[in-house]
Amino acid sequence: MNPAGPLPALQARSRKTARAILDSALALLATKEYSEVSVSDIAGRAGVSVGGFYARFASKAALLHALDDQIHHLVADAVESAFAGTEERELEPVEILHCYLRAVAEVLRQHRVSIDQIRRHAHPDDATLFVERARGYYESVGGGVRDRLLAHLEREGRRSARAGLAVNLAIYIVSATLRDAVVAQGLKAVPVAIDTDSLVRELASAAVAYIYQSQQNPTRIPITKR
């Protein structure tokens, strides 16, 4: 046995404890304001000591980063599960986007309040860290969706030089719209009555229409120089 190697049992126990703390914090933030949730509350619900909390997280603020990372992992797992078993058949673009958006929507709906609190209470100086984490999520999760869509365009012989840009923009726009609608309840500001499942279908269809239109008619809006 390599004496410099990891200690699997201890690592597994520590990961389990950290996960319990994160689950506890997500549950508490779903019903109470961040300022009203103490480290003692989180530790108590998780079944660990306050010292056990601080052995894994430097502070409540540090916990927000771990929670943000946890949400990204939950979304990644949900998307992976949504596509499980689809390898045997070729999904149409609208099916690809629907699988992706439906999986994301389920996580956003379940943790909507907690996600909103993470966003509102994160320290402004940490904005770059949250952006970098989101970029990594997009590369791992959105990138898989992008590759599926581009491969489909390639098989159809409809992949233009602008395909990568169009697909990336489509995924970004529908993802941001879905997040705003579910987490920030953005649609309440406009006279639109639509449930999340219907929104997912509409976004998937709109994204596919945009992607195909961009391949058929790559027009540019003229810009007048002043």
Number of C-alpha atoms within 10 A of each C-alpha: 4 5 6 6 7 9 9 9 9 10 11 11 11 15 13 12 19 20 16 18 26 20 17 18 25 22 16 19 23 17 11 13 13 17 10 10 15 13 18 14 15 25 22 15 16 19 14 16 15 14 12 15 22 14 12 15 17 10 12 18 14 13 20 23 18 16 20 19 16 16 18 20 14 17 21 21 15 20 23 16 14 18 15 10 9 11 8 7 7 11 16 14 23 19 15 20 27 20 22 27 24 21 22 23 24 18 20 23 14 13 18 19 21 26 23 15 19 19 15 11 13 16 12 10 7 11 12 10 11 16 11 11 16 15 13 14 17 20 13 12 19 20 15 15 23 23 14 18 24 22 14 17 19 13 9 9 9 14 20 16 10 12 21 16 11 23 22 19 16 22 24 15 14 20 21 12 18 24 20 14 19 23 20 15 12 13 15 11 8 7 7 8 8 12 10 15 13 10 20 25 17 15 22 24 16 14 22 22 14 14 25 19 13 18 17 11 8 13 9 6 5 6 6 5 4 3
